[in-house]
């Protein structure tokens, strides 16, 4: 297999992986709190042990998370909270504590505050938040403090914990809109932190821009087809060369 074929195949593999990433972004364009993924590519030259043996390759180096803030969408639902800033809510899962930007909350039958998938939302010290029976109103303050009205009087029932990673690049997606920090270095955000707070009655939208992503997908598909044509033409050239060399003198 000659150099041009290696180059073309490496580029096709990189494009295929980027197409997968873009397709996943498009599928999550309306997912609450979704952070789009981006691909990082690198081209490099490999020195082969043949005359004129420099050959260029394309390689996908990593998929990284677009950490920009999504649009705040007002819902007027008292159980919805949007995270403004760099914070994450923490939830209890079978895999341990995970983190999310999806603040679409609900209350379980036993009064536990849950996320949209039924996982307990945790306080700064890692304990679930319990709401009393027969409360009539719920108030979530910017620092996560949760107050409910019972028999006409307001009661404090806990605080929703928000956390930030000491190294944002260490965050990894686990699926279902959740994140994990393999370095276990998430730090609770203190009350009054100017860089992060909760907004009740709102949700953070996805950072995906559908029109941009679909246009990107079209361009990637066109580039992939062009490479396929180039690869086919190169294979035809090789076959013709081999056939010509195989002719008797």
Secondary structure, 3 states (H helix, E strand, C coil): CCHHHHHHHHHHHHHHHHHHHHHHHHHCCCCCCCCCEEEEEEEEEEECCCCCCEEEEEEEEEEEECCCCCCEEECCCCCEEEEEECCEEEEEECCEEEEECCCECEECCCCEEECCCCCEEECCCCCECECCCCCCEEEECCCCEEEEEECCEEEEEEECCEEEECCHHHEEEEECCEEEECCCCEEECCCCCCCEEEEECEEECCCCCHHHHHHHHHHHHHHHHHHHHHHHHHHHHHHHHHHHHCCCC
